Amino acid sequence: EINDYDDGGVWVSWTIEGALGEASIRGVMTFQGGPMHPAVVHAGAAEEAMSVAMATILRSVGYTVEQELNDYSPFSIKVTGRPATPHWSAPDSLWCR
């Protein structure tokens, strides 16, 4: 999911869908204290791992990425600009001088 905002960046998040997504939603909605439902724990771990992976990949090509800014979506990342410098897809002539 990508959300564009007026402050010059976009928020990016990974959403768990399918059977695990449905089970984790049911687990949250029926939570009454005690241990958290295993589907909620697993979905949270997967979302956290994907957040870290997306941030790492985007930083490797020069994007500015901020994490842990959104209390309502804790694994969302905010992506702002990338300097106008050559990156992996630039022609070799820019790198091999």
Steps between C-alpha positions, in 0.01 A plus 500: 500500500631847409355825633609835358490803731556873453818506711716375214518131576306180467410246767556140397379194687466126446158354574448137590205359305340163442452240770767644733362853466147382575613289796701786648206741469276247677769456766515873567121543500446216749797583726395509866835506675759231550725369226450645153364267231786333304368644170534854639856432615599343166336777292675765710836329455448477123395867473801609704738291286354641178530855634870447572554335159324781309697766689830320435431461128388861454799636695736293285395704195524830684150573627454664837291269716364568846355227719287481816329837450136390482343373823192381310703298250825414680664315211431767238802678359517857373694534175619840391725598213808352346792719394537543127807278477564195282376168637507136396302550177718787375707433188847363571649813344398695813691259726797392289698813425 
